[in-house]
Amino acid sequence: MSILIELVHFLVARKKYWLWPMLIALILIGGLIVLTQGSAIAPFIYTVF
């Protein structure tokens, strides 16, 4: 979690606002994969990628 906080501080300090959408998309996709790992939805998500 500290890496994520450090990344956010870096983005704010360096004014890299164009990276925010990519960071949010990566977090959402990663969370989706982790949350659906053991469910019946998992095979359908893996076919998207």
C-alpha distance matrix in Angstrom:
0.0 3.8 5.4 5.3 6.5 8.7 10.0 10.9 12.7 14.4 15.6 17.0 18.6 20.2 21.2 20.1 20.4 21.8 18.5 17.0 18.9 17.9 14.1 14.8 17.1 14.8 12.2 15.3 16.9 14.1 13.8 17.6 18.0 15.8 17.5 21.0 20.9 23.4 25.5 28.6 27.0 25.2 28.3 28.8 25.3 25.7 29.0 27.6 25.7
3.8 0.0 3.8 5.4 5.0 6.0 8.5 9.8 10.5 12.1 14.2 15.4 16.3 18.1 19.6 18.9 19.9 21.6 18.4 17.4 19.9 18.9 15.2 16.5 19.0 16.8 14.7 18.1 19.7 17.1 17.2 21.0 21.3 19.4 21.3 24.6 24.4 27.1 29.2 32.3 30.5 28.6 31.6 32.1 28.5 28.7 31.9 30.4 28.2
5.4 3.8 0.0 3.8 5.5 5.0 6.1 8.6 9.9 10.4 12.3 14.3 15.1 16.2 17.9 16.6 17.9 19.1 15.7 15.3 17.8 16.2 12.7 14.7 16.9 14.4 13.0 16.7 17.9 15.4 16.3 19.9 20.0 18.5 20.9 23.9 23.6 26.6 28.7 31.5 29.5 27.4 30.1 30.5 26.8 26.7 29.8 28.1 25.7
5.3 5.4 3.8 0.0 3.8 5.4 5.0 6.3 8.7 9.8 10.6 12.5 14.2 15.3 16.2 14.8 15.4 16.7 13.4 12.2 14.6 13.5 9.8 11.3 13.9 11.9 10.1 13.6 15.4 13.4 13.9 17.5 18.2 17.0 19.0 22.1 22.3 25.4 27.0 29.8 27.5 25.7 28.5 28.5 24.8 25.1 28.1 26.1 24.0
6.5 5.0 5.5 3.8 0.0 3.8 5.4 5.1 6.3 8.6 9.9 10.7 12.3 14.2 15.2 14.7 15.3 17.4 14.6 13.2 16.1 15.8 12.1 13.3 16.4 15.0 13.0 16.3 18.6 16.8 16.9 20.4 21.5 20.2 21.7 25.0 25.5 28.4 29.9 32.8 30.5 29.0 31.9 31.8 28.1 28.7 31.6 29.5 27.5
8.7 6.0 5.0 5.4 3.8 0.0 3.8 5.4 5.1 6.2 8.7 10.0 10.4 12.1 13.9 13.5 15.0 17.0 14.2 13.8 17.0 16.3 13.0 15.0 17.9 16.2 15.0 18.6 20.4 18.6 19.3 22.8 23.5 22.4 24.4 27.5 27.6 30.7 32.4 35.1 32.9 31.0 33.7 33.7 29.9 30.1 32.9 30.8 28.5
10.0 8.5 6.1 5.0 5.4 3.8 0.0 3.8 5.4 5.0 6.2 8.7 9.8 10.5 11.8 10.6 12.1 13.6 10.6 10.5 13.6 12.6 9.6 12.1 14.8 13.2 12.6 16.2 17.8 16.5 17.6 20.9 21.6 21.1 23.1 25.9 26.3 29.6 31.1 33.5 30.9 29.1 31.6 31.2 27.4 27.6 30.2 27.9 25.6
10.9 9.8 8.6 6.3 5.1 5.4 3.8 0.0 3.8 5.4 5.1 6.2 8.6 10.0 10.3 9.8 10.2 12.5 10.1 8.9 12.4 12.5 9.4 11.1 14.4 13.7 12.7 15.7 18.0 17.2 17.8 20.9 22.3 21.8 23.3 26.2 27.1 30.3 31.4 33.8 31.1 29.7 32.4 31.7 27.9 28.6 31.1 28.5 26.6
12.7 10.5 9.9 8.7 6.3 5.1 5.4 3.8 0.0 3.8 5.5 5.2 6.0 8.5 9.7 10.3 11.6 14.4 12.5 11.9 15.6 15.8 13.0 14.8 18.1 17.4 16.4 19.5 21.8 20.8 21.4 24.6 25.9 25.2 26.8 29.8 30.5 33.7 34.9 37.4 34.8 33.4 36.0 35.5 31.7 32.2 34.7 32.2 30.2
14.4 12.1 10.4 9.8 8.6 6.2 5.0 5.4 3.8 0.0 3.8 5.5 5.1 6.0 8.1 8.2 10.5 12.8 10.9 11.4 15.1 14.7 12.5 15.1 17.9 17.0 16.8 20.1 21.9 21.0 22.2 25.2 26.2 25.9 27.8 30.6 31.1 34.4 35.8 38.1 35.3 33.6 36.0 35.4 31.6 31.8 34.1 31.5 29.2
15.6 14.2 12.3 10.6 9.9 8.7 6.2 5.1 5.5 3.8 0.0 3.8 5.6 5.4 5.7 5.0 6.7 9.2 7.6 8.0 11.8 11.9 10.2 12.6 15.4 15.2 15.3 18.2 20.1 19.8 21.0 23.7 25.0 25.1 26.9 29.4 30.3 33.7 34.7 36.7 33.8 32.3 34.5 33.6 29.8 30.3 32.3 29.5 27.4
17.0 15.4 14.3 12.5 10.7 10.0 8.7 6.2 5.2 5.5 3.8 0.0 3.8 5.6 5.1 6.6 7.4 10.8 10.3 9.8 13.6 14.6 12.9 14.5 17.7 17.9 17.6 20.1 22.5 22.4 23.1 25.8 27.5 27.4 28.8 31.5 32.6 35.9 36.7 38.9 35.9 34.7 37.1 36.1 32.3 33.1 35.2 32.2 30.5
18.6 16.3 15.1 14.2 12.3 10.4 9.8 8.6 6.0 5.1 5.6 3.8 0.0 3.8 5.6 8.0 10.0 13.1 12.7 13.0 16.8 17.4 15.7 17.8 20.9 20.7 20.5 23.4 25.5 25.1 26.1 28.9 30.3 30.1 31.7 34.5 35.4 38.7 39.7 42.0 39.1 37.6 40.0 39.1 35.3 35.8 37.9 35.1 33.0
20.2 18.1 16.2 15.3 14.2 12.1 10.5 10.0 8.5 6.0 5.4 5.6 3.8 0.0 3.8 5.5 8.6 11.0 10.9 12.3 15.8 16.0 15.0 17.6 20.1 20.0 20.5 23.3 25.0 24.9 26.3 29.0 30.1 30.4 32.2 34.7 35.4 38.9 39.9 41.9 38.9 37.3 39.3 38.3 34.6 34.9 36.7 33.8 31.6
21.2 19.6 17.9 16.2 15.2 13.9 11.8 10.3 9.7 8.1 5.7 5.1 5.6 3.8 0.0 3.8 5.6 8.5 9.4 10.3 13.6 14.6 14.1 16.1 18.7 19.3 19.8 22.1 24.1 24.5 25.7 28.0 29.6 30.1 31.6 33.9 35.1 38.5 39.2 41.0 37.8 36.5 38.6 37.2 33.6 34.2 35.8 32.6 30.8
20.1 18.9 16.6 14.8 14.7 13.5 10.6 9.8 10.3 8.2 5.0 6.6 8.0 5.5 3.8 0.0 3.8 5.5 5.8 7.7 10.7 11.2 11.1 13.5 15.6 16.1 17.2 19.5 21.1 21.6 23.2 25.3 26.6 27.4 29.1 31.2 32.3 35.8 36.5 38.1 34.8 33.5 35.3 34.0 30.3 30.8 32.3 29.1 27.2
20.4 19.9 17.9 15.4 15.3 15.0 12.1 10.2 11.6 10.5 6.7 7.4 10.0 8.6 5.6 3.8 0.0 3.8 5.4 5.6 8.4 10.0 10.3 11.7 13.9 15.3 16.1 17.8 19.7 20.8 21.9 23.8 25.6 26.6 27.8 29.8 31.3 34.8 35.1 36.6 33.2 32.2 34.1 32.5 28.9 29.8 31.2 27.8 26.4
21.8 21.6 19.1 16.7 17.4 17.0 13.6 12.5 14.4 12.8 9.2 10.8 13.1 11.0 8.5 5.5 3.8 0.0 3.8 5.6 6.8 8.0 9.6 11.2 12.5 13.9 15.6 17.0 18.4 19.8 21.4 22.8 24.4 25.9 27.2 28.9 30.3 33.8 34.0 35.2 31.7 30.6 32.2 30.4 26.9 27.6 28.7 25.3 23.8
18.5 18.4 15.7 13.4 14.6 14.2 10.6 10.1 12.5 10.9 7.6 10.3 12.7 10.9 9.4 5.8 5.4 3.8 0.0 3.8 5.7 5.4 6.2 8.7 10.1 10.8 12.5 14.4 15.6 16.6 18.4 20.1 21.4 22.7 24.3 26.1 27.2 30.8 31.3 32.7 29.3 28.0 29.6 28.2 24.6 25.1 26.5 23.3 21.5
17.0 17.4 15.3 12.2 13.2 13.8 10.5 8.9 11.9 11.4 8.0 9.8 13.0 12.3 10.3 7.7 5.6 5.6 3.8 0.0 3.8 5.4 5.1 6.1 8.5 9.9 10.6 12.2 14.2 15.3 16.4 18.2 20.1 21.1 22.3 24.3 25.8 29.2 29.5 31.0 27.7 26.7 28.7 27.2 23.6 24.6 26.2 22.9 21.6
18.9 19.9 17.8 14.6 16.1 17.0 13.6 12.4 15.6 15.1 11.8 13.6 16.8 15.8 13.6 10.7 8.4 6.8 5.7 3.8 0.0 3.8 5.5 5.2 6.1 8.6 10.0 10.5 12.2 14.1 15.3 16.3 18.3 19.9 20.9 22.4 24.2 27.6 27.5 28.6 25.1 24.3 26.1 24.3 20.8 22.0 23.2 19.8 18.8
17.9 18.9 16.2 13.5 15.8 16.3 12.6 12.5 15.8 14.7 11.9 14.6 17.4 16.0 14.6 11.2 10.0 8.0 5.4 5.4 3.8 0.0 3.8 5.5 5.1 6.2 8.7 9.9 10.6 12.1 14.1 15.3 16.5 18.3 19.9 21.2 22.4 26.1 26.3 27.5 24.1 22.7 24.3 22.8 19.2 19.8 21.2 18.0 16.4
14.1 15.2 12.7 9.8 12.1 13.0 9.6 9.4 13.0 12.5 10.2 12.9 15.7 15.0 14.1 11.1 10.3 9.6 6.2 5.1 5.5 3.8 0.0 3.8 5.5 5.2 6.3 8.7 10.0 10.6 12.2 14.2 15.5 16.5 18.2 20.1 21.2 24.8 25.3 27.0 23.9 22.4 24.5 23.4 19.7 20.3 22.3 19.4 17.7
14.8 16.5 14.7 11.3 13.3 15.0 12.1 11.1 14.8 15.1 12.6 14.5 17.8 17.6 16.1 13.5 11.7 11.2 8.7 6.1 5.2 5.5 3.8 0.0 3.8 5.5 5.2 6.1 8.6 9.9 10.5 12.2 14.3 15.3 16.3 18.2 19.9 23.3 23.4 25.0 21.8 20.9 23.2 21.8 18.2 19.5 21.5 18.5 17.4
17.1 19.0 16.9 13.9 16.4 17.9 14.8 14.4 18.1 17.9 15.4 17.7 20.9 20.1 18.7 15.6 13.9 12.5 10.1 8.5 6.1 5.1 5.5 3.8 0.0 3.8 5.5 5.1 6.1 8.4 9.8 10.5 12.3 14.2 15.3 16.5 18.2 21.6 21.6 22.7 19.3 18.3 20.3 18.7 15.0 16.3 17.9 14.8 13.8
14.8 16.8 14.4 11.9 15.0 16.2 13.2 13.7 17.4 17.0 15.2 17.9 20.7 20.0 19.3 16.1 15.3 13.9 10.8 9.9 8.6 6.2 5.2 5.5 3.8 0.0 3.8 5.5 5.2 6.0 8.4 9.8 10.6 12.2 14.1 15.5 16.4 20.1 20.6 22.2 19.1 17.4 19.4 18.5 14.7 15.2 17.4 14.8 13.0
12.2 14.7 13.0 10.1 13.0 15.0 12.6 12.7 16.4 16.8 15.3 17.6 20.5 20.5 19.8 17.2 16.1 15.6 12.5 10.6 10.0 8.7 6.3 5.2 5.5 3.8 0.0 3.8 5.6 5.1 6.0 8.5 10.0 10.5 12.0 14.2 15.4 18.8 19.4 21.4 18.6 17.2 19.8 19.1 15.4 16.4 19.0 16.7 15.3
15.3 18.1 16.7 13.6 16.3 18.6 16.2 15.7 19.5 20.1 18.2 20.1 23.4 23.3 22.1 19.5 17.8 17.0 14.4 12.2 10.5 9.9 8.7 6.1 5.1 5.5 3.8 0.0 3.8 5.5 5.1 6.0 8.6 9.9 10.4 12.1 14.1 17.3 17.3 18.9 15.8 15.0 17.7 16.5 12.9 14.7 17.0 14.5 14.0
16.9 19.7 17.9 15.4 18.6 20.4 17.8 18.0 21.8 21.9 20.1 22.5 25.5 25.0 24.1 21.1 19.7 18.4 15.6 14.2 12.2 10.6 10.0 8.6 6.1 5.2 5.6 3.8 0.0 3.8 5.4 5.0 6.2 8.7 9.9 10.7 12.1 15.6 15.7 17.1 13.9 12.5 14.7 13.7 9.9 11.2 13.6 11.2 10.3
14.1 17.1 15.4 13.4 16.8 18.6 16.5 17.2 20.8 21.0 19.8 22.4 25.1 24.9 24.5 21.6 20.8 19.8 16.6 15.3 14.1 12.1 10.6 9.9 8.4 6.0 5.1 5.5 3.8 0.0 3.8 5.4 5.2 6.2 8.6 10.1 10.7 14.3 15.3 17.2 14.6 12.6 15.2 15.1 11.5 12.0 15.1 13.5 12.0
13.8 17.2 16.3 13.9 16.9 19.3 17.6 17.8 21.4 22.2 21.0 23.1 26.1 26.3 25.7 23.2 21.9 21.4 18.4 16.4 15.3 14.1 12.2 10.5 9.8 8.4 6.0 5.1 5.4 3.8 0.0 3.8 5.4 5.1 6.0 8.5 9.9 13.0 13.7 16.1 13.7 12.4 15.7 15.5 12.1 13.5 16.7 15.2 14.5
17.6 21.0 19.9 17.5 20.4 22.8 20.9 20.9 24.6 25.2 23.7 25.8 28.9 29.0 28.0 25.3 23.8 22.8 20.1 18.2 16.3 15.3 14.2 12.2 10.5 9.8 8.5 6.0 5.0 5.4 3.8 0.0 3.8 5.5 5.3 6.1 8.4 11.4 11.3 13.1 10.2 9.4 12.5 11.9 8.7 10.8 13.7 12.3 12.3
18.0 21.3 20.0 18.2 21.5 23.5 21.6 22.3 25.9 26.2 25.0 27.5 30.3 30.1 29.6 26.6 25.6 24.4 21.4 20.1 18.3 16.5 15.5 14.3 12.3 10.6 10.0 8.6 6.2 5.2 5.4 3.8 0.0 3.8 5.6 5.4 5.9 9.6 10.2 12.1 9.7 7.5 10.5 10.9 7.6 8.5 12.0 11.4 10.7
15.8 19.4 18.5 17.0 20.2 22.4 21.1 21.8 25.2 25.9 25.1 27.4 30.1 30.4 30.1 27.4 26.6 25.9 22.7 21.1 19.9 18.3 16.5 15.3 14.2 12.2 10.5 9.9 8.7 6.2 5.1 5.5 3.8 0.0 3.8 5.6 5.4 8.6 10.2 13.0 11.6 9.5 12.9 13.9 11.1 11.8 15.4 15.2 14.4
17.5 21.3 20.9 19.0 21.7 24.4 23.1 23.3 26.8 27.8 26.9 28.8 31.7 32.2 31.6 29.1 27.8 27.2 24.3 22.3 20.9 19.9 18.2 16.3 15.3 14.1 12.0 10.4 9.9 8.6 6.0 5.3 5.6 3.8 0.0 3.8 5.7 7.7 8.3 11.3 10.0 9.2 13.0 13.6 11.3 13.0 16.3 15.9 16.0
21.0 24.6 23.9 22.1 25.0 27.5 25.9 26.2 29.8 30.6 29.4 31.5 34.5 34.7 33.9 31.2 29.8 28.9 26.1 24.3 22.4 21.2 20.1 18.2 16.5 15.5 14.2 12.1 10.7 10.1 8.5 6.1 5.4 5.6 3.8 0.0 3.8 5.6 5.3 7.8 6.3 5.6 9.4 10.1 8.4 10.3 13.4 13.6 14.2
20.9 24.4 23.6 22.3 25.5 27.6 26.3 27.1 30.5 31.1 30.3 32.6 35.4 35.4 35.1 32.3 31.3 30.3 27.2 25.8 24.2 22.4 21.2 19.9 18.2 16.4 15.4 14.1 12.1 10.7 9.9 8.4 5.9 5.4 5.7 3.8 0.0 3.8 5.8 8.5 8.1 5.7 9.1 11.1 9.5 10.0 13.4 14.4 14.3
23.4 27.1 26.6 25.4 28.4 30.7 29.6 30.3 33.7 34.4 33.7 35.9 38.7 38.9 38.5 35.8 34.8 33.8 30.8 29.2 27.6 26.1 24.8 23.3 21.6 20.1 18.8 17.3 15.6 14.3 13.0 11.4 9.6 8.6 7.7 5.6 3.8 0.0 3.8 7.0 8.3 7.0 9.9 12.3 11.9 12.5 15.5 17.0 17.3
25.5 29.2 28.7 27.0 29.9 32.4 31.1 31.4 34.9 35.8 34.7 36.7 39.7 39.9 39.2 36.5 35.1 34.0 31.3 29.5 27.5 26.3 25.3 23.4 21.6 20.6 19.4 17.3 15.7 15.3 13.7 11.3 10.2 10.2 8.3 5.3 5.8 3.8 0.0 3.8 5.4 5.8 8.7 10.3 10.6 12.1 14.5 15.9 17.0
28.6 32.3 31.5 29.8 32.8 35.1 33.5 33.8 37.4 38.1 36.7 38.9 42.0 41.9 41.0 38.1 36.6 35.2 32.7 31.0 28.6 27.5 27.0 25.0 22.7 22.2 21.4 18.9 17.1 17.2 16.1 13.1 12.1 13.0 11.3 7.8 8.5 7.0 3.8 0.0 3.8 5.5 6.9 8.2 9.8 11.4 12.9 14.6 16.4
27.0 30.5 29.5 27.5 30.5 32.9 30.9 31.1 34.8 35.3 33.8 35.9 39.1 38.9 37.8 34.8 33.2 31.7 29.3 27.7 25.1 24.1 23.9 21.8 19.3 19.1 18.6 15.8 13.9 14.6 13.7 10.2 9.7 11.6 10.0 6.3 8.1 8.3 5.4 3.8 0.0 3.8 5.8 5.6 6.5 9.0 10.5 11.5 13.5
25.2 28.6 27.4 25.7 29.0 31.0 29.1 29.7 33.4 33.6 32.3 34.7 37.6 37.3 36.5 33.5 32.2 30.6 28.0 26.7 24.3 22.7 22.4 20.9 18.3 17.4 17.2 15.0 12.5 12.6 12.4 9.4 7.5 9.5 9.2 5.6 5.7 7.0 5.8 5.5 3.8 0.0 3.8 5.5 5.2 6.3 8.8 10.3 11.3
28.3 31.6 30.1 28.5 31.9 33.7 31.6 32.4 36.0 36.0 34.5 37.1 40.0 39.3 38.6 35.3 34.1 32.2 29.6 28.7 26.1 24.3 24.5 23.2 20.3 19.4 19.8 17.7 14.7 15.2 15.7 12.5 10.5 12.9 13.0 9.4 9.1 9.9 8.7 6.9 5.8 3.8 0.0 3.8 5.5 5.3 6.5 9.1 10.5
28.8 32.1 30.5 28.5 31.8 33.7 31.2 31.7 35.5 35.4 33.6 36.1 39.1 38.3 37.2 34.0 32.5 30.4 28.2 27.2 24.3 22.8 23.4 21.8 18.7 18.5 19.1 16.5 13.7 15.1 15.5 11.9 10.9 13.9 13.6 10.1 11.1 12.3 10.3 8.2 5.6 5.5 3.8 0.0 3.8 5.5 5.3 6.8 9.4
25.3 28.5 26.8 24.8 28.1 29.9 27.4 27.9 31.7 31.6 29.8 32.3 35.3 34.6 33.6 30.3 28.9 26.9 24.6 23.6 20.8 19.2 19.7 18.2 15.0 14.7 15.4 12.9 9.9 11.5 12.1 8.7 7.6 11.1 11.3 8.4 9.5 11.9 10.6 9.8 6.5 5.2 5.5 3.8 0.0 3.8 5.4 5.4 7.1
25.7 28.7 26.7 25.1 28.7 30.1 27.6 28.6 32.2 31.8 30.3 33.1 35.8 34.9 34.2 30.8 29.8 27.6 25.1 24.6 22.0 19.8 20.3 19.5 16.3 15.2 16.4 14.7 11.2 12.0 13.5 10.8 8.5 11.8 13.0 10.3 10.0 12.5 12.1 11.4 9.0 6.3 5.3 5.5 3.8 0.0 3.8 5.3 5.4
29.0 31.9 29.8 28.1 31.6 32.9 30.2 31.1 34.7 34.1 32.3 35.2 37.9 36.7 35.8 32.3 31.2 28.7 26.5 26.2 23.2 21.2 22.3 21.5 17.9 17.4 19.0 17.0 13.6 15.1 16.7 13.7 12.0 15.4 16.3 13.4 13.4 15.5 14.5 12.9 10.5 8.8 6.5 5.3 5.4 3.8 0.0 3.8 5.4
27.6 30.4 28.1 26.1 29.5 30.8 27.9 28.5 32.2 31.5 29.5 32.2 35.1 33.8 32.6 29.1 27.8 25.3 23.3 22.9 19.8 18.0 19.4 18.5 14.8 14.8 16.7 14.5 11.2 13.5 15.2 12.3 11.4 15.2 15.9 13.6 14.4 17.0 15.9 14.6 11.5 10.3 9.1 6.8 5.4 5.3 3.8 0.0 3.8
25.7 28.2 25.7 24.0 27.5 28.5 25.6 26.6 30.2 29.2 27.4 30.5 33.0 31.6 30.8 27.2 26.4 23.8 21.5 21.6 18.8 16.4 17.7 17.4 13.8 13.0 15.3 14.0 10.3 12.0 14.5 12.3 10.7 14.4 16.0 14.2 14.3 17.3 17.0 16.4 13.5 11.3 10.5 9.4 7.1 5.4 5.4 3.8 0.0
